């Protein structure tokens, strides 16, 4: 397997070189030549290469392989994506429980086949090999050796004066700034969903309905990822552009997870999530405001939780380097009283691991976060930011939560009631001596990026 992996990495050089050359060519002829979308490869459209004059790069014959139909929109495209990241942590998990410093490489390799029978249909399949060489404690968000990443069918057509899009299979989905629903691009293993997705758009309006069984990641064997009816997520969403100086969106979603456990509750988790967001810009000001409320039940207890997020700023456009003064404010509820009949711990659902900082330590749980910033642009395509992030717990009665949203507190004292100490999934120790995950269900709790831990 190591030899196969090295072979894939060797191929990266060729495709990265081709990507850079393609980008340069795109600057010369943007109206004709498409660009590589490194975030969503399945959104790329290489039908422009049906014109032989546009095939100017070395690997264009792999980006556009015509099918035997008299249709320039009918083709097969091959692609590869690689991400290498080095991380050094001096005090992992805030230095508690005897954790030592750790340095390691995060290695993500993905390759795909994109089949377009015509302009309306798409069949997309992607595989991945994701590893973390040298990392002491491995979780499902760190490694996923040789597995199916995406496999879905899409249909697009005109309907009722708008555009209808339907997608079925293992796919990606993300909303807004990906505070609560994301592809989890921050950590090494991205989040996918075995889902059915329906989308209708007409001018300023967009309506979405979806239901999914989120993929749960394991890293012990090849092709061992899975989804289950015990873990489901779905909802409906509406978006409206040009509401005043910004865009407005709102959605309702239902989160279902069986047999989960929090510091002060355990059982089958059922959450109803209500989210609203307004984002826009005017006269140098920009803003992105979002709030989510959660109600439901778990193990006979009621759930009452909330979170808010705000990113705003002001750009002085007529000054050199166009400085932007920014302010980010985030908060999420924790559980204020152990042993009562209400769980106040917010569940961030499927957050982007690097929303707060690229270091990606804290989760969107029991948190108050304040970050002033200054951004300048010395040249058109370069932005530099300096910022200071300040964080507090929303309540000291609940834990500090770290990625992927696991609770960590001091060890339980003899006088403390059960449930007041930090809890970890069975077998998921916090030191290098215990790098394994105990079971598939434990892997689901860690891999999904939610707050519940395994039984």
Phi and psi in degrees as a GROMACS rama.xvg file:
@    title "Ramachandran Plot"
@    xaxis  label "Phi"
@    yaxis  label "Psi"
@TYPE xy
-62.5181  -40.156  UNK-2
-65.1488  -40.2081  UNK-3
-62.8138  -42.0403  UNK-4
-64.2751  -41.3338  UNK-5
-63.9745  -35.9813  UNK-6
-62.9127  -41.9373  UNK-7
-62.4502  -42.6717  UNK-8
-64.8454  -33.9542  UNK-9
-64.2184  -35.4585  UNK-10
-69.3535  -21.669  UNK-11
-58.6877  -41.1426  UNK-12
-56.0294  -44.1253  UNK-13
-64.2699  -45.902  UNK-14
-72.5619  -34.3515  UNK-15
-65.1217  -41.2928  UNK-16
-61.974  -41.0135  UNK-17
-65.5055  -38.1877  UNK-18
-62.8261  -43.7445  UNK-19
-63.5842  -41.4811  UNK-20
-66.3572  -37.8213  UNK-21
-64.0675  -39.2085  UNK-22
-63.3882  -41.3733  UNK-23
-63.6238  -41.5768  UNK-24
-65.4726  -35.3154  UNK-25
-62.3768  -32.2475  UNK-26
-66.3232  -30.2699  UNK-27
-80.2717  -31.5655  UNK-28
-143.543  64.8927  UNK-29
-65.32  -26.2596  UNK-30
-71.1118  -19.7488  UNK-31
-110.539  -49.4919  UNK-32
-91.7198  129.485  UNK-33
-74.1934  168.551  UNK-34
-115.737  152.717  UNK-35
-74.9784  130.956  UNK-36
-101.354  97.5729  UNK-37
-71.0023  -15.0135  UNK-38
-91.2042  -45.5607  UNK-39
-124.58  91.2265  UNK-40
-65.6259  -27.1663  UNK-41
-73.2876  -9.49348  UNK-42
-87.8361  -6.26774  UNK-43
-68.3937  144.194  UNK-44
-128.487  107.122  UNK-45
-101.807  17.9858  UNK-46
-64.7459  -19.7371  UNK-47
-61.2122  -24.2209  UNK-48
-76.7068  2.18317  UNK-49
-61.575  -27.1844  UNK-50
-80.6877  113.122  UNK-51
-55.4478  -27.0793  UNK-52
-67.3887  -21.0935  UNK-53
-85.8743  -11.3863  UNK-54
-85.9934  83.8694  UNK-55
-110.226  -7.1442  UNK-56
-106.225  163.164  UNK-57
-58.3773  -43.8377  UNK-58
-103.506  21.1544  UNK-59
-61.9663  -27.6842  UNK-60
-68.8356  -16.6375  UNK-61
-93.4694  -25.2628  UNK-62
-79.6  -24.5378  UNK-63
-139.553  103.057  UNK-64
-112.977  102.874  UNK-65
-64.7049  139.649  UNK-66
-85.8368  159.957  UNK-67
-77.3065  53.0551  UNK-68
-128.991  153.107  UNK-69
-85.0068  66.5282  UNK-70
-153.297  115.94  UNK-71
-63.443  -18.5248  UNK-72
-84.9044  1.56787  UNK-73
-103.009  109.561  UNK-74
-163.471  170.948  UNK-75
-120.749  138.232  UNK-76
-128.212  135.751  UNK-77
-109.84  145.373  UNK-78
-152.658  163.295  UNK-79
-146.278  140.012  UNK-80
-130.208  135.412  UNK-81
-131.782  139.095  UNK-82
-134.729  127.303  UNK-83
-119.675  129.148  UNK-84
-139.469  132.164  UNK-85
-104.779  133.213  UNK-86
-127.458  141.457  UNK-87
-128.276  118.816  UNK-88
-114.901  118.161  UNK-89
-81.969  -31.2724  UNK-90
-140.699  76.0737  UNK-91
-60.9495  142.906  UNK-92
54.5343  38.789  UNK-93
60.3243  22.1276  UNK-94
78.546  7.16783  UNK-95
-82.4913  165.025  UNK-96
56.9764  29.0185  UNK-97
72.8822  19.4136  UNK-98
-67.0233  136.611  UNK-99
-100.718  167.498  UNK-100
-64.0409  153.927  UNK-101
-147.194  138.016  UNK-102
-132.499  140.693  UNK-103
-164.271  167.458  UNK-104
-107.459  136.322  UNK-105
-104.286  116.487  UNK-106
-117.757  116.024  UNK-107
-122.632  122.105  UNK-108
-128.554  125.544  UNK-109
-133.887  141.893  UNK-110
-139.665  145.056  UNK-111
-140.362  161.817  UNK-112
-125.431  124.916  UNK-113
-117.36  111.706  UNK-114
-105.739  124.364  UNK-115
-118.682  92.0925  UNK-116
-60.0216  -35.8163  UNK-117
-160.888  -169.93  UNK-118
-68.9934  -17.6044  UNK-119
-95.8446  -25.3892  UNK-120
-113.751  147.554  UNK-121
-144.036  135.492  UNK-122
-122.24  117.513  UNK-123
-123.705  128.133  UNK-124
-131.21  130.586  UNK-125
-135.794  138.33  UNK-126
-113.371  163.151  UNK-127
-147.707  155.638  UNK-128
-135.381  107.947  UNK-129
-121.354  127.844  UNK-130
-139.991  163.415  UNK-131
-133.851  73.8784  UNK-132
-58.847  129.223  UNK-133
87.1407  -4.63318  UNK-134
-77.8323  132.059  UNK-135
-71.1371  -46.1103  UNK-136
-113.169  116.149  UNK-137
-101.925  127.693  UNK-138
-120.507  170.048  UNK-139
-63.9959  -13.156  UNK-140
-88.9215  -1.20652  UNK-141
-100.316  -41.26  UNK-142
-133.789  145.231  UNK-143
-154.313  78.6171  UNK-144
-68.529  124.195  UNK-145
42.2147  88.3399  UNK-146
-146.976  167.745  UNK-147
-76.6454  122.723  UNK-148
-91.7056  -54.9099  UNK-149
-138.518  148.108  UNK-150
-161.683  101.295  UNK-151
-146.589  163.739  UNK-152
-120.198  134.243  UNK-153
-120.587  140.254  UNK-154
-128.089  131.498  UNK-155
-127.627  133.787  UNK-156
-159.456  162.92  UNK-157
-76.4108  140.128  UNK-158
-157.545  125.965  UNK-159
53.9973  41.5313  UNK-160
80.1613  4.89033  UNK-161
-135.894  -159.318  UNK-162
-117.983  126.603  UNK-163
-104.693  131.304  UNK-164
-126.282  127.511  UNK-165
-124.449  136.58  UNK-166
-140.425  130.911  UNK-167
-132.698  134.43  UNK-168
128.614  -166.142  UNK-169
-78.005  117.01  UNK-170
-146.622  178.2  UNK-171
-111.496  151.74  UNK-172
-154.321  146.504  UNK-173
-155.13  147.314  UNK-174
-120.698  133.64  UNK-175
56.6696  -131.346  UNK-176
-80.7381  8.41371  UNK-177
61.6224  35.0582  UNK-178
-64.0354  -41.6595  UNK-179
-123.618  -23.2009  UNK-180
-131.914  117.112  UNK-181
-148.412  173.699  UNK-182
-92.4151  1.37052  UNK-183
53.5115  56.813  UNK-184
-77.6201  -16.5953  UNK-185
-63.0303  -63.0665  UNK-186
-64.2176  177.937  UNK-187
-73.031  -38.0149  UNK-188
-100.324  117.661  UNK-189
-74.6359  154.618  UNK-190
-90.7165  132.741  UNK-191
-122.907  166.938  UNK-192
-137.168  129.945  UNK-193
-80.8457  104.954  UNK-194
-146.906  162.985  UNK-195
-116.668  130.136  UNK-196
-129.268  131.496  UNK-197
-129.753  129.684  UNK-198
-137.468  127.04  UNK-199
-126.518  129.133  UNK-200
-126.932  139.613  UNK-201
-149.804  109.996  UNK-202
49.6447  -114.507  UNK-203
-80.6768  -10.4947  UNK-204
-101.948  148.009  UNK-205
-147.494  132.655  UNK-206
-124.889  136.482  UNK-207
-131.641  137.674  UNK-208
-130.986  139.669  UNK-209
-154.589  154.003  UNK-210
-144.966  138.859  UNK-211
-145.543  159.66  UNK-212
-116.774  101.181  UNK-213
-56.9869  140.528  UNK-214
-68.5389  135.03  UNK-215
-109.342  130.179  UNK-216
-103.237  135.23  UNK-217
-127.552  156.927  UNK-218
-131.639  22.1177  UNK-219
-90.373  -31.0796  UNK-220
-137.439  164.871  UNK-221
-70.758  144.12  UNK-222
51.1642  49.5012  UNK-223
-113.995  5.91978  UNK-224
-67.5563  154.791  UNK-225
-156.434  167.638  UNK-226
-133.283  163.085  UNK-227
-151.132  152.097  UNK-228
-67.6847  -11.1159  UNK-229
-77.8704  -8.90778  UNK-230
-137.918  107.329  UNK-231
-136.481  154.109  UNK-232
-153.551  133.605  UNK-233
-165.13  173.168  UNK-234
172.95  -169.317  UNK-235
-131.229  149.849  UNK-236
-144.993  144.673  UNK-237
-129.052  140.25  UNK-238
-130.764  142.756  UNK-239
-137.871  119.33  UNK-240
-82.6879  158.996  UNK-241
58.1489  48.9988  UNK-242
-95.5198  95.8455  UNK-243
65.8062  -136.206  UNK-244
-87.5268  12.5412  UNK-245
-145.856  -171.365  UNK-246
-114.422  142.115  UNK-247
-118.668  137.904  UNK-248
-143.361  153.46  UNK-249
-152.097  147.519  UNK-250
-152.302  154.562  UNK-251
-113.817  136.704  UNK-252
-139.63  157.561  UNK-253
-120.801  126.222  UNK-254
-112.251  126.244  UNK-255
-127.602  123.001  UNK-256
-144.711  118.919  UNK-257
-83.5189  145.564  UNK-258
54.6124  55.3079  UNK-259
-110.412  174.932  UNK-260
-147.357  134.88  UNK-261
-114.875  177.527  UNK-262
-60.4358  -31.4597  UNK-263
-128.14  19.4674  UNK-264
-162.733  151.632  UNK-265
-151.229  152.878  UNK-266
138.618  -159.843  UNK-267
-84.2734  119.843  UNK-268
-90.0359  128.478  UNK-269
-131.535  113.304  UNK-270
-122.773  133.52  UNK-271
-102.164  123.652  UNK-272
-114.462  129.984  UNK-273
-120.913  118.586  UNK-274
-126.159  141.488  UNK-275
-139.339  142.413  UNK-276
-143.329  141.674  UNK-277
-136.485  124.589  UNK-278
-137.637  142.242  UNK-279
-176.798  -169.611  UNK-280
-156.1  146.571  UNK-281
-164.563  135.406  UNK-282
51.9036  42.0915  UNK-283
89.9963  -16.9272  UNK-284
-90.1982  145.75  UNK-285
-138.796  152.225  UNK-286
-155.74  153.451  UNK-287
-144.171  106.96  UNK-288
-116.296  134.007  UNK-289
-146  144.361  UNK-290
-142.057  142.697  UNK-291
-134.98  133.898  UNK-292
-114.869  145.524  UNK-293
-129.954  132.376  UNK-294
-134.242  153.428  UNK-295
163.58  -149.661  UNK-296
-155.508  156.631  UNK-297
-152.727  120.25  UNK-298
53.9504  39.6917  UNK-299
84.9872  -2.43337  UNK-300
-103.05  148.361  UNK-301
-83.1471  147.103  UNK-302
-106.362  126.649  UNK-303
-138.412  101.915  UNK-304
-140.845  162.2  UNK-305
-154.425  162.009  UNK-306
-155.528  148.682  UNK-307
-136.082  150.003  UNK-308
-143.891  140.923  UNK-309
-144.877  128.29  UNK-310
-125.591  121.906  UNK-311
-143.401  163.829  UNK-312
-173.115  172.835  UNK-313
-135.728  126.813  UNK-314
-104.458  127.116  UNK-315
-91.6604  89.2215  UNK-316
-71.4478  -26.6051  UNK-317
-91.8163  16.3033  UNK-318
-115.508  150.764  UNK-319
-55.144  137.041  UNK-320
70.295  5.49716  UNK-321
41.8681  63.4926  UNK-322
-62.7153  140.353  UNK-323
-117.839  124.147  UNK-324
-93.9821  118.501  UNK-325
-119.773  156.905  UNK-326
-146.082  124.353  UNK-327
-113.73  130.438  UNK-328
-130.76  126.273  UNK-329
-135.804  148.996  UNK-330
-154.388  145.812  UNK-331
-145.646  144.057  UNK-332
-76.0313  152.525  UNK-333
-118.759  -179.428  UNK-334
-90.2068  117.449  UNK-335
-82.415  -22.2239  UNK-336
-146.061  117.588  UNK-337
-74.0142  144.048  UNK-338
88.2451  -3.21129  UNK-339
-89.3086  -169.297  UNK-340
-98.4134  15.1379  UNK-341
-131.487  133.494  UNK-342
-102.207  118.045  UNK-343
-100.718  2.42878  UNK-344
-72.6965  122.353  UNK-345
-71.4996  140.608  UNK-346
-104.803  112.06  UNK-347
-77.2107  7.22689  UNK-348
63.4846  -100.651  UNK-349
-130.901  69.7458  UNK-350
-78.1575  157.996  UNK-351
-75.5623  123.206  UNK-352
-62.9013  -17.8684  UNK-353
-114.575  30.598  UNK-354
-66.458  -42.7133  UNK-355
-77.7846  -52.0644  UNK-356
-148.046  161.637  UNK-357
-66.2728  -20.9422  UNK-358
-66.7417  -31.523  UNK-359
62.5354  46.6374  UNK-360
-87.1217  -59.2315  UNK-361
-85.4739  149.944  UNK-362
-95.9616  169.081  UNK-363
-84.403  60.0389  UNK-364
-143.913  134.834  UNK-365
45.7577  62.0797  UNK-366
-145.318  143.902  UNK-367
-127.739  124.609  UNK-368
-129.217  129.572  UNK-369
-130.581  125.364  UNK-370
-140.329  98.7479  UNK-371
-77.6866  149.981  UNK-372
-149.199  160.104  UNK-373
-132.252  124.759  UNK-374
-120.984  135.017  UNK-375
-129.569  157.097  UNK-376
-126.191  92.2391  UNK-377
-60.6567  -36.0488  UNK-378
-135.469  169.527  UNK-379
-59.1017  -36.2192  UNK-380
-106.619  20.5182  UNK-381
-134.89  124.324  UNK-382
-121.545  135.783  UNK-383
-119.707  132.539  UNK-384
-126.218  139.633  UNK-385
-123.563  132.9  UNK-386
-149.246  158.313  UNK-387
-128.362  121.18  UNK-388
-100.706  127.873  UNK-389
-116.734  134.207  UNK-390
-135.975  142.717  UNK-391
-135.036  160.482  UNK-392
-77.7913  140.526  UNK-393
-65.5807  -33.7374  UNK-394
-144.745  136.437  UNK-395
-75.6555  -5.85908  UNK-396
-75.9352  -15.9098  UNK-397
-111.099  175.227  UNK-398
-84.6345  171.238  UNK-399
-86.5058  132.964  UNK-400
-111.611  131.093  UNK-401
-116.229  163.166  UNK-402
-64.9426  138.367  UNK-403
-89.9864  74.6455  UNK-404
61.8394  51.1679  UNK-405
-102.628  139.165  UNK-406
-78.1931  139.259  UNK-407
-138.394  124.024  UNK-408
-138.907  173.558  UNK-409
-62.5122  160.737  UNK-410
-67.4172  152.3  UNK-411
-67.1406  129.814  UNK-412
-83.4642  162.928  UNK-413
-63.0572  -30.101  UNK-414
-87.0285  -6.66396  UNK-415
-82.4687  145.825  UNK-416
-71.2265  157.045  UNK-417
-57.2662  142.412  UNK-418
93.3007  -6.19968  UNK-419
-90.6159  -13.5456  UNK-420
-90.5898  164.327  UNK-421
-67.6871  149.229  UNK-422
-128.232  143.062  UNK-423
-124.238  158.145  UNK-424
-60.4823  151.092  UNK-425
-56.6383  122.098  UNK-426
86.0202  -5.54268  UNK-427
-99.9305  75.9725  UNK-428
-69.4084  166.237  UNK-429
-101.659  5.82517  UNK-430
-115.9  168.901  UNK-431
-64.1688  -16.6456  UNK-432
-73.6002  -12.9764  UNK-433
-136.532  74.2776  UNK-434
-86.1494  -4.71829  UNK-435
-91.0436  157.339  UNK-436
-99.3383  137.031  UNK-437
-67.3937  -38.7575  UNK-438
-155.09  172.176  UNK-439
-60.9862  -38.9556  UNK-440
-67.9365  -35.8991  UNK-441
-62.5383  -40.3956  UNK-442
-61.9061  -34.7661  UNK-443
-63.9186  -40.2537  UNK-444
-65.7993  -40.3615  UNK-445
-76.4567  -43.6204  UNK-446
-69.5789  -28.254  UNK-447
-76.839  -16.8876  UNK-448
79.8782  17.4893  UNK-449
-97.2643  -176.13  UNK-450
-92.689  -20.386  UNK-451
-70.7815  149.673  UNK-452
-117.72  161.131  UNK-453
-69.9616  158.516  UNK-454
